[in-house]
Amino acid sequence: MDNKAKILAKVRKCMALASSANEHEAAAALRQARKMMDKYGLSEEHVELSELGLEQIESEHVNKPLWAQALLTIIGRAFQCTVFSGYRTTSFVGRAENAHIAGFTALVLMRQIKQARKRFLEERVSNMYTPAQKRKISQGYCEGWVSAVQATVLEFAAPLREEDDRKHTRFMQEIHNKKVTEARQPKSATRGNKLAAIAAAAGARDGDGVQLHTPVNGSAPIPGISFQSQPA
């Protein structure tokens, strides 16, 4: 931790103490926080951004297909993170602990969907199809799988507030010192393709076996996710 990070950590600690029920302690903590902010030229935005973290994972895709973009966005939403797409990378920005869990979750679900897709293609797709047809079928299956996971997430995930989304974007801009742009939205493989649409239905059935659970203690502000396959 560098010197600035240590100072910001002390400011955040004072800010937390400023909410104390003891008026004298709260006032003293707030004065101390303001004193440090003035001394080191820190703004409230500096303090707010210091609470955020970034978790970056690698991607096999240069241009991510629709299903991959959708899955990563869903995961970000589940953990109150904004998702940024880079060259063969995906970044989750949010509260540090949430960003870390979102990154881990993405790795797990990406591995699961690829395993499910592999089984589907090996066991249920005939070799009579051309490579181009198989590619569409593969993409359609993944889109269906992700749609089922999305439905589960929407049961409990609170929408990301616009002010938090702007804060996350500002955080990324501070890191990269450049404007952050949105990724190009790819087309769905199922549009006008019957084979992909049929595969999507199969993917949705398989994806329905992925279960997401909130913490039992109710103390965590962000839902936790576990991965279990429903018995056949």
C-alpha atoms as an extended CHARMM CRD file, in Angstrom:
* protein
*
       232  EXT
         1         1  MET       CA              0.0000000000        0.0000000000        0.0000000000  PROA      1               0.0000000000
         2         2  ASP       CA              1.5000000000        3.3480000000       -1.0530000000  PROA      2               0.0000000000
         3         3  ASN       CA              1.4860000000        6.4830000000        1.0910000000  PROA      3               0.0000000000
         4         4  LYS       CA             -1.5950000000        7.9940000000       -0.5790000000  PROA      4               0.0000000000
         5         5  ALA       CA             -3.5440000000        4.7740000000       -0.1000000000  PROA      5               0.0000000000
         6         6  LYS       CA             -2.6040000000        4.7330000000        3.5980000000  PROA      6               0.0000000000
         7         7  ILE       CA             -3.7770000000        8.3250000000        4.0170000000  PROA      7               0.0000000000
         8         8  LEU       CA             -7.0600000000        7.5870000000        2.2420000000  PROA      8               0.0000000000
         9         9  ALA       CA             -7.5680000000        4.5540000000        4.4830000000  PROA      9               0.0000000000
        10        10  LYS       CA             -7.1220000000        6.7680000000        7.5560000000  PROA      10              0.0000000000
        11        11  VAL       CA             -9.5950000000        9.3040000000        6.1450000000  PROA      11              0.0000000000
        12        12  ARG       CA            -12.1740000000        6.5740000000        5.5130000000  PROA      12              0.0000000000
        13        13  LYS       CA            -11.7000000000        5.3100000000        9.0620000000  PROA      13              0.0000000000
        14        14  CYS       CA            -12.3320000000        8.7900000000       10.4250000000  PROA      14              0.0000000000
        15        15  MET       CA            -15.3800000000        9.1480000000        8.1840000000  PROA      15              0.0000000000
        16        16  ALA       CA            -16.7420000000        5.9010000000        9.6070000000  PROA      16              0.0000000000
        17        17  LEU       CA            -16.1800000000        7.1400000000       13.1680000000  PROA      17              0.0000000000
        18        18  ALA       CA            -17.9800000000       10.3630000000       12.2300000000  PROA      18              0.0000000000
        19        19  SER       CA            -21.2310000000        8.3820000000       12.1910000000  PROA      19              0.0000000000
        20        20  SER       CA            -20.7930000000        7.4830000000       15.8710000000  PROA      20              0.0000000000
        21        21  ALA       CA            -23.7480000000        7.9990000000       18.1940000000  PROA      21              0.0000000000
        22        22  ASN       CA            -21.4130000000        9.9400000000       20.4800000000  PROA      22              0.0000000000
        23        23  GLU       CA            -21.6270000000       13.5040000000       19.1780000000  PROA      23              0.0000000000
        24        24  HSD       CA            -18.2260000000       14.5360000000       20.5500000000  PROA      24              0.0000000000
        25        25  GLU       CA            -16.4530000000       11.5190000000       19.0300000000  PROA      25              0.0000000000
        26        26  ALA       CA            -18.2520000000       12.0280000000       15.7210000000  PROA      26              0.0000000000
        27        27  ALA       CA            -17.3220000000       15.7140000000       15.5650000000  PROA      27              0.0000000000
        28        28  ALA       CA            -13.6740000000       15.0110000000       16.4380000000  PROA      28              0.0000000000
        29        29  ALA       CA            -13.4430000000       12.2680000000       13.8000000000  PROA      29              0.0000000000
        30        30  LEU       CA            -14.9590000000       14.5130000000       11.1360000000  PROA      30              0.0000000000
        31        31  ARG       CA            -12.5360000000       17.3280000000       11.9930000000  PROA      31              0.0000000000
        32        32  GLN       CA             -9.6150000000       14.9140000000       11.7480000000  PROA      32              0.0000000000
        33        33  ALA       CA            -10.8250000000       13.6490000000        8.3740000000  PROA      33              0.0000000000
        34        34  ARG       CA            -11.2070000000       17.1860000000        7.0320000000  PROA      34              0.0000000000
        35        35  LYS       CA             -7.7980000000       18.1350000000        8.3620000000  PROA      35              0.0000000000
        36        36  MET       CA             -6.1010000000       15.2670000000        6.5140000000  PROA      36              0.0000000000
        37        37  MET       CA             -8.0690000000       15.9620000000        3.3330000000  PROA      37              0.0000000000
        38        38  ASP       CA             -7.0430000000       19.6220000000        3.3720000000  PROA      38              0.0000000000
        39        39  LYS       CA             -3.4250000000       18.7870000000        4.1620000000  PROA      39              0.0000000000
        40        40  TYR       CA             -3.0370000000       16.3230000000        1.2960000000  PROA      40              0.0000000000
        41        41  GLY       CA             -5.3640000000       18.0020000000       -1.1900000000  PROA      41              0.0000000000
        42        42  LEU       CA             -7.9550000000       15.2450000000       -1.1770000000  PROA      42              0.0000000000
        43        43  SER       CA            -11.5680000000       15.6650000000       -2.2500000000  PROA      43              0.0000000000
        44        44  GLU       CA            -14.6170000000       13.6430000000       -1.2670000000  PROA      44              0.0000000000
        45        45  GLU       CA            -14.4160000000       12.0190000000       -4.6990000000  PROA      45              0.0000000000
        46        46  HSD       CA            -10.8760000000       10.8350000000       -3.9240000000  PROA      46              0.0000000000
        47        47  VAL       CA            -12.1770000000        9.2120000000       -0.7520000000  PROA      47              0.0000000000
        48        48  GLU       CA            -15.1580000000        7.6150000000       -2.5130000000  PROA      48              0.0000000000
        49        49  LEU       CA            -13.0440000000        6.2300000000       -5.3590000000  PROA      49              0.0000000000
        50        50  SER       CA            -10.5230000000        4.7880000000       -2.9070000000  PROA      50              0.0000000000
        51        51  GLU       CA            -13.2180000000        2.3900000000       -1.6850000000  PROA      51              0.0000000000
        52        52  LEU       CA            -13.4920000000        0.8610000000       -5.1420000000  PROA      52              0.0000000000
        53        53  GLY       CA            -11.5410000000       -2.0060000000       -6.5960000000  PROA      53              0.0000000000
        54        54  LEU       CA            -10.9220000000       -3.5620000000       -9.9990000000  PROA      54              0.0000000000
        55        55  GLU       CA            -10.7660000000       -7.2370000000      -10.8570000000  PROA      55              0.0000000000
        56        56  GLN       CA             -9.6090000000       -8.0970000000      -14.3700000000  PROA      56              0.0000000000
        57        57  ILE       CA             -9.9350000000      -11.4820000000      -16.0280000000  PROA      57              0.0000000000
        58        58  GLU       CA             -8.5840000000      -12.6570000000      -19.3610000000  PROA      58              0.0000000000
        59        59  SER       CA            -10.8140000000      -13.5740000000      -22.2880000000  PROA      59              0.0000000000
        60        60  GLU       CA            -10.2360000000      -15.9070000000      -25.2200000000  PROA      60              0.0000000000
        61        61  HSD       CA            -12.2910000000      -13.5860000000      -27.4390000000  PROA      61              0.0000000000
        62        62  VAL       CA            -10.9880000000      -10.4450000000      -29.1320000000  PROA      62              0.0000000000
        63        63  ASN       CA            -14.5660000000       -9.5170000000      -30.0150000000  PROA      63              0.0000000000
        64        64  LYS       CA            -16.7660000000      -11.1330000000      -27.3880000000  PROA      64              0.0000000000
        65        65  PRO       CA            -19.9010000000      -12.8660000000      -28.7210000000  PROA      65              0.0000000000
        66        66  LEU       CA            -23.2920000000      -11.7870000000      -27.4190000000  PROA      66              0.0000000000
        67        67  TRP       CA            -23.5590000000      -14.6380000000      -24.9280000000  PROA      67              0.0000000000
        68        68  ALA       CA            -20.1830000000      -13.8170000000      -23.3390000000  PROA      68              0.0000000000
        69        69  GLN       CA            -20.9710000000      -10.1100000000      -23.0380000000  PROA      69              0.0000000000
        70        70  ALA       CA            -24.3770000000      -10.9060000000      -21.5630000000  PROA      70              0.0000000000
        71        71  LEU       CA            -23.0220000000      -13.3840000000      -19.0080000000  PROA      71              0.0000000000
        72        72  LEU       CA            -20.3060000000      -11.0110000000      -17.8020000000  PROA      72              0.0000000000
        73        73  THR       CA            -22.8080000000       -8.1450000000      -17.5310000000  PROA      73              0.0000000000
        74        74  ILE       CA            -25.1770000000      -10.3420000000      -15.5170000000  PROA      74              0.0000000000
        75        75  ILE       CA            -22.3830000000      -11.2660000000      -13.1170000000  PROA      75              0.0000000000
        76        76  GLY       CA            -21.4270000000       -7.6170000000      -12.7170000000  PROA      76              0.0000000000
        77        77  ARG       CA            -25.0150000000       -6.7040000000      -11.9130000000  PROA      77              0.0000000000
        78        78  ALA       CA            -25.2950000000       -9.4730000000       -9.3240000000  PROA      78              0.0000000000
        79        79  PHE       CA            -22.3830000000       -7.9350000000       -7.4230000000  PROA      79              0.0000000000
        80        80  GLN       CA            -23.1650000000       -4.2490000000       -8.0190000000  PROA      80              0.0000000000
        81        81  CYS       CA            -20.2100000000       -3.8470000000      -10.3760000000  PROA      81              0.0000000000
        82        82  THR       CA            -19.8230000000       -2.0640000000      -13.6890000000  PROA      82              0.0000000000
        83        83  VAL       CA            -18.3050000000       -4.2320000000      -16.4210000000  PROA      83              0.0000000000
        84        84  PHE       CA            -15.7000000000       -2.8730000000      -18.8410000000  PROA      84              0.0000000000
        85        85  SER       CA            -14.5660000000       -4.8030000000      -21.8960000000  PROA      85              0.0000000000
        86        86  GLY       CA            -10.9800000000       -4.5240000000      -23.1420000000  PROA      86              0.0000000000
        87        87  TYR       CA             -8.7470000000       -6.3380000000      -25.6010000000  PROA      87              0.0000000000
        88        88  ARG       CA             -9.0390000000       -9.9530000000      -24.4730000000  PROA      88              0.0000000000
        89        89  THR       CA             -9.9330000000       -8.7560000000      -20.9700000000  PROA      89              0.0000000000
        90        90  THR       CA            -12.9750000000       -7.9740000000      -18.8550000000  PROA      90              0.0000000000
        91        91  SER       CA            -12.8090000000       -5.6890000000      -15.8170000000  PROA      91              0.0000000000
        92        92  PHE       CA            -15.2560000000       -5.5700000000      -12.9120000000  PROA      92              0.0000000000
        93        93  VAL       CA            -15.3060000000       -2.3090000000      -10.9490000000  PROA      93              0.0000000000
        94        94  GLY       CA            -17.1880000000       -1.8790000000       -7.6810000000  PROA      94              0.0000000000
        95        95  ARG       CA            -16.5350000000       -2.1330000000       -3.9810000000  PROA      95              0.0000000000
        96        96  ALA       CA            -13.2170000000       -3.9610000000       -3.7310000000  PROA      96              0.0000000000
        97        97  GLU       CA            -14.6150000000       -7.1450000000       -2.1970000000  PROA      97              0.0000000000
        98        98  ASN       CA            -17.4960000000       -7.2670000000       -4.6860000000  PROA      98              0.0000000000
        99        99  ALA       CA            -15.2190000000       -6.8040000000       -7.6890000000  PROA      99              0.0000000000
       100       100  HSD       CA            -13.0280000000       -9.6570000000       -6.4690000000  PROA      100             0.0000000000
       101       101  ILE       CA            -15.9820000000      -12.0280000000       -6.0570000000  PROA      101             0.0000000000
       102       102  ALA       CA            -17.4020000000      -10.9910000000       -9.4420000000  PROA      102             0.0000000000
       103       103  GLY       CA            -14.1110000000      -11.8790000000      -11.1170000000  PROA      103             0.0000000000
       104       104  PHE       CA            -14.0330000000      -15.2740000000       -9.4240000000  PROA      104             0.0000000000
       105       105  THR       CA            -17.6730000000      -15.8960000000      -10.3230000000  PROA      105             0.0000000000
       106       106  ALA       CA            -16.9890000000      -15.0510000000      -13.9670000000  PROA      106             0.0000000000
       107       107  LEU       CA            -14.1760000000      -17.5970000000      -14.1430000000  PROA      107             0.0000000000
       108       108  VAL       CA            -16.3820000000      -20.3010000000      -12.6160000000  PROA      108             0.0000000000
       109       109  LEU       CA            -19.4120000000      -19.6490000000      -14.8190000000  PROA      109             0.0000000000
       110       110  MET       CA            -17.3140000000      -19.3130000000      -17.9740000000  PROA      110             0.0000000000
       111       111  ARG       CA            -15.7940000000      -22.6980000000      -17.2340000000  PROA      111             0.0000000000
       112       112  GLN       CA            -19.2480000000      -24.1910000000      -16.6020000000  PROA      112             0.0000000000
       113       113  ILE       CA            -20.8060000000      -22.8780000000      -19.8000000000  PROA      113             0.0000000000
       114       114  LYS       CA            -17.8980000000      -24.1480000000      -21.8980000000  PROA      114             0.0000000000
       115       115  GLN       CA            -18.1600000000      -27.5940000000      -20.3250000000  PROA      115             0.0000000000
       116       116  ALA       CA            -21.9250000000      -27.6460000000      -20.9320000000  PROA      116             0.0000000000
       117       117  ARG       CA            -21.4430000000      -26.5210000000      -24.5340000000  PROA      117             0.0000000000
       118       118  LYS       CA            -18.8070000000      -29.2050000000      -25.1290000000  PROA      118             0.0000000000
       119       119  ARG       CA            -21.1250000000      -31.9550000000      -23.8280000000  PROA      119             0.0000000000
       120       120  PHE       CA            -23.9980000000      -30.6360000000      -25.9270000000  PROA      120             0.0000000000
       121       121  LEU       CA            -21.9790000000      -30.5730000000      -29.1390000000  PROA      121             0.0000000000
       122       122  GLU       CA            -20.4510000000      -34.0080000000      -28.5470000000  PROA      122             0.0000000000
       123       123  GLU       CA            -23.6030000000      -35.7970000000      -27.4290000000  PROA      123             0.0000000000
       124       124  ARG       CA            -26.4520000000      -34.0830000000      -29.2550000000  PROA      124             0.0000000000
       125       125  VAL       CA            -25.1720000000      -32.4560000000      -32.4480000000  PROA      125             0.0000000000
       126       126  SER       CA            -24.6950000000      -34.5410000000      -35.5760000000  PROA      126             0.0000000000
       127       127  ASN       CA            -21.5120000000      -34.4350000000      -37.6300000000  PROA      127             0.0000000000
       128       128  MET       CA            -23.6420000000      -33.8160000000      -40.7160000000  PROA      128             0.0000000000
       129       129  TYR       CA            -23.6030000000      -30.0780000000      -39.9840000000  PROA      129             0.0000000000
       130       130  THR       CA            -21.0010000000      -27.8010000000      -41.5400000000  PROA      130             0.0000000000
       131       131  PRO       CA            -18.4780000000      -25.9320000000      -39.3480000000  PROA      131             0.0000000000
       132       132  ALA       CA            -20.4350000000      -22.7020000000      -39.9220000000  PROA      132             0.0000000000
       133       133  GLN       CA            -23.6900000000      -24.3720000000      -38.8390000000  PROA      133             0.0000000000
       134       134  LYS       CA            -22.0270000000      -25.8590000000      -35.7700000000  PROA      134             0.0000000000
       135       135  ARG       CA            -20.6910000000      -22.4280000000      -34.8640000000  PROA      135             0.0000000000
       136       136  LYS       CA            -24.2180000000      -20.9730000000      -34.9770000000  PROA      136             0.0000000000
       137       137  ILE       CA            -25.5720000000      -23.9160000000      -32.9920000000  PROA      137             0.0000000000
       138       138  SER       CA            -22.8230000000      -23.4350000000      -30.4010000000  PROA      138             0.0000000000
       139       139  GLN       CA            -23.5520000000      -19.7350000000      -30.0470000000  PROA      139             0.0000000000
       140       140  GLY       CA            -27.2970000000      -20.3410000000      -29.8680000000  PROA      140             0.0000000000
       141       141  TYR       CA            -26.8390000000      -22.9090000000      -27.1070000000  PROA      141             0.0000000000
       142       142  CYS       CA            -24.7340000000      -20.4810000000      -25.0740000000  PROA      142             0.0000000000
       143       143  GLU       CA            -27.2730000000      -17.6700000000      -25.5220000000  PROA      143             0.0000000000
       144       144  GLY       CA            -30.0150000000      -19.9280000000      -24.1780000000  PROA      144             0.0000000000
       145       145  TRP       CA            -27.8460000000      -21.0350000000      -21.2460000000  PROA      145             0.0000000000
       146       146  VAL       CA            -27.1070000000      -17.4270000000      -20.3090000000  PROA      146             0.0000000000
       147       147  SER       CA            -30.7800000000      -16.4290000000      -20.5770000000  PROA      147             0.0000000000
       148       148  ALA       CA            -31.6480000000      -19.0160000000      -17.9230000000  PROA      148             0.0000000000
       149       149  VAL       CA            -28.9200000000      -17.7290000000      -15.6000000000  PROA      149             0.0000000000
       150       150  GLN       CA            -30.1190000000      -14.1670000000      -16.1790000000  PROA      150             0.0000000000
       151       151  ALA       CA            -33.6330000000      -15.0820000000      -15.0720000000  PROA      151             0.0000000000
       152       152  THR       CA            -32.2050000000      -16.4470000000      -11.8230000000  PROA      152             0.0000000000
       153       153  VAL       CA            -30.1020000000      -13.3400000000      -11.1890000000  PROA      153             0.0000000000
       154       154  LEU       CA            -33.0690000000      -11.0350000000      -11.7430000000  PROA      154             0.0000000000
       155       155  GLU       CA            -34.8460000000      -12.7290000000       -8.8450000000  PROA      155             0.0000000000
       156       156  PHE       CA            -32.5890000000      -11.0200000000       -6.3080000000  PROA      156             0.0000000000
       157       157  ALA       CA            -30.0960000000       -8.6270000000       -7.9310000000  PROA      157             0.0000000000
       158       158  ALA       CA            -30.7460000000       -4.9710000000       -7.1570000000  PROA      158             0.0000000000
       159       159  PRO       CA            -30.1650000000       -2.6180000000      -10.0970000000  PROA      159             0.0000000000
       160       160  LEU       CA            -26.8830000000       -0.7250000000      -10.1120000000  PROA      160             0.0000000000
       161       161  ARG       CA            -27.5070000000        2.9220000000       -9.2600000000  PROA      161             0.0000000000
       162       162  GLU       CA            -26.6340000000        5.4380000000      -11.9570000000  PROA      162             0.0000000000
       163       163  GLU       CA            -24.4590000000        7.4140000000       -9.5400000000  PROA      163             0.0000000000
       164       164  ASP       CA            -22.4530000000        4.2720000000       -8.7260000000  PROA      164             0.0000000000
       165       165  ASP       CA            -22.1050000000        3.4370000000      -12.4160000000  PROA      165             0.0000000000
       166       166  ARG       CA            -20.7430000000        6.9490000000      -13.0660000000  PROA      166             0.0000000000
       167       167  LYS       CA            -18.3770000000        6.5730000000      -10.1190000000  PROA      167             0.0000000000
       168       168  HSD       CA            -17.0760000000        3.2770000000      -11.4900000000  PROA      168             0.0000000000
       169       169  THR       CA            -16.5070000000        4.8470000000      -14.9070000000  PROA      169             0.0000000000
       170       170  ARG       CA            -14.6370000000        7.7120000000      -13.2830000000  PROA      170             0.0000000000
       171       171  PHE       CA            -12.4940000000        5.1630000000      -11.4290000000  PROA      171             0.0000000000
       172       172  MET       CA            -11.5550000000        3.4650000000      -14.7140000000  PROA      172             0.0000000000
       173       173  GLN       CA            -10.7670000000        6.8010000000      -16.3260000000  PROA      173             0.0000000000
       174       174  GLU       CA             -8.4780000000        7.6740000000      -13.4220000000  PROA      174             0.0000000000
       175       175  ILE       CA             -6.6160000000        4.3780000000      -13.8610000000  PROA      175             0.0000000000
       176       176  HSD       CA             -6.2440000000        4.4730000000      -17.6410000000  PROA      176             0.0000000000
       177       177  ASN       CA             -6.1710000000        8.2530000000      -18.0230000000  PROA      177             0.0000000000
       178       178  LYS       CA             -8.4680000000        8.0920000000      -21.0400000000  PROA      178             0.0000000000
       179       179  LYS       CA            -12.1480000000        8.0910000000      -21.9160000000  PROA      179             0.0000000000
       180       180  VAL       CA            -13.9440000000        4.7960000000      -21.3910000000  PROA      180             0.0000000000
       181       181  THR       CA            -16.1240000000        3.6820000000      -24.3060000000  PROA      181             0.0000000000
       182       182  GLU       CA            -18.8270000000        1.0330000000      -24.4780000000  PROA      182             0.0000000000
       183       183  ALA       CA            -18.1750000000       -2.2470000000      -26.2630000000  PROA      183             0.0000000000
       184       184  ARG       CA            -19.8030000000       -2.9300000000      -29.6280000000  PROA      184             0.0000000000
       185       185  GLN       CA            -23.0130000000       -4.9190000000      -29.2350000000  PROA      185             0.0000000000
       186       186  PRO       CA            -22.8190000000       -8.1080000000      -31.3540000000  PROA      186             0.0000000000
       187       187  LYS       CA            -25.8400000000       -9.7230000000      -33.0290000000  PROA      187             0.0000000000
       188       188  SER       CA            -27.6870000000      -12.7030000000      -31.6360000000  PROA      188             0.0000000000
       189       189  ALA       CA            -26.8960000000      -16.0150000000      -33.3330000000  PROA      189             0.0000000000
       190       190  THR       CA            -30.5580000000      -17.0600000000      -33.0730000000  PROA      190             0.0000000000
       191       191  ARG       CA            -31.8480000000      -14.2070000000      -35.2290000000  PROA      191             0.0000000000
       192       192  GLY       CA            -33.2190000000      -15.8310000000      -38.3800000000  PROA      192             0.0000000000
       193       193  ASN       CA            -31.4630000000      -19.1300000000      -37.6690000000  PROA      193             0.0000000000
       194       194  LYS       CA            -33.6910000000      -22.0850000000      -36.7420000000  PROA      194             0.0000000000
       195       195  LEU       CA            -30.8100000000      -24.3690000000      -35.7620000000  PROA      195             0.0000000000
       196       196  ALA       CA            -29.4450000000      -21.7730000000      -33.3320000000  PROA      196             0.0000000000
       197       197  ALA       CA            -32.9340000000      -21.1620000000      -31.9250000000  PROA      197             0.0000000000
       198       198  ILE       CA            -33.4230000000      -24.8910000000      -31.2540000000  PROA      198             0.0000000000
       199       199  ALA       CA            -29.9840000000      -25.0360000000      -29.6190000000  PROA      199             0.0000000000
       200       200  ALA       CA            -30.8990000000      -21.9950000000      -27.4930000000  PROA      200             0.0000000000
       201       201  ALA       CA            -33.8890000000      -23.8760000000      -26.0890000000  PROA      201             0.0000000000
       202       202  ALA       CA            -31.5860000000      -26.7420000000      -25.1060000000  PROA      202             0.0000000000
       203       203  GLY       CA            -29.1380000000      -24.2920000000      -23.5520000000  PROA      203             0.0000000000
       204       204  ALA       CA            -31.9170000000      -22.6690000000      -21.5290000000  PROA      204             0.0000000000
       205       205  ARG       CA            -32.9150000000      -26.0520000000      -20.1020000000  PROA      205             0.0000000000
       206       206  ASP       CA            -29.3270000000      -26.8570000000      -19.1290000000  PROA      206             0.0000000000
       207       207  GLY       CA            -28.6770000000      -23.3630000000      -17.7690000000  PROA      207             0.0000000000
       208       208  ASP       CA            -31.7030000000      -23.7020000000      -15.5300000000  PROA      208             0.0000000000
       209       209  GLY       CA            -29.6190000000      -26.1090000000      -13.4430000000  PROA      209             0.0000000000
       210       210  VAL       CA            -27.3590000000      -23.2770000000      -12.2530000000  PROA      210             0.0000000000
       211       211  GLN       CA            -28.5750000000      -22.0110000000       -8.8880000000  PROA      211             0.0000000000
       212       212  LEU       CA            -27.6970000000      -18.7230000000       -7.2330000000  PROA      212             0.0000000000
       213       213  HSD       CA            -28.1660000000      -18.2620000000       -3.5110000000  PROA      213             0.0000000000
       214       214  THR       CA            -28.1370000000      -15.2420000000       -1.2040000000  PROA      214             0.0000000000
       215       215  PRO       CA            -26.2180000000      -15.4340000000        2.1140000000  PROA      215             0.0000000000
       216       216  VAL       CA            -28.1990000000      -17.0080000000        4.9440000000  PROA      216             0.0000000000
       217       217  ASN       CA            -27.0700000000      -14.4730000000        7.5410000000  PROA      217             0.0000000000
       218       218  GLY       CA            -28.4810000000      -11.5380000000        5.5680000000  PROA      218             0.0000000000
       219       219  SER       CA            -25.6240000000       -9.3390000000        6.7080000000  PROA      219             0.0000000000
       220       220  ALA       CA            -23.8750000000       -8.9730000000        3.3650000000  PROA      220             0.0000000000
       221       221  PRO       CA            -25.2360000000       -6.1720000000        1.1730000000  PROA      221             0.0000000000
       222       222  ILE       CA            -24.4450000000       -8.0980000000       -2.0060000000  PROA      222             0.0000000000
       223       223  PRO       CA            -25.8470000000      -11.5560000000       -2.8330000000  PROA      223             0.0000000000
       224       224  GLY       CA            -23.4660000000      -14.4980000000       -2.7820000000  PROA      224             0.0000000000
       225       225  ILE       CA            -23.4600000000      -17.0430000000       -5.5550000000  PROA      225             0.0000000000
       226       226  SER       CA            -22.9190000000      -20.7770000000       -5.3800000000  PROA      226             0.0000000000
       227       227  PHE       CA            -22.9580000000      -23.1830000000       -8.2780000000  PROA      227             0.0000000000
       228       228  GLN       CA            -24.9510000000      -26.3800000000       -8.1280000000  PROA      228             0.0000000000
       229       229  SER       CA            -26.4190000000      -28.5290000000      -10.8580000000  PROA      229             0.0000000000
       230       230  GLN       CA            -29.9610000000      -29.6400000000      -10.2730000000  PROA      230             0.0000000000
       231       231  PRO       CA            -30.3620000000      -33.4270000000      -10.3510000000  PROA      231             0.0000000000
       232       232  ALA       CA            -31.7170000000      -34.7980000000      -13.6020000000  PROA      232             0.0000000000
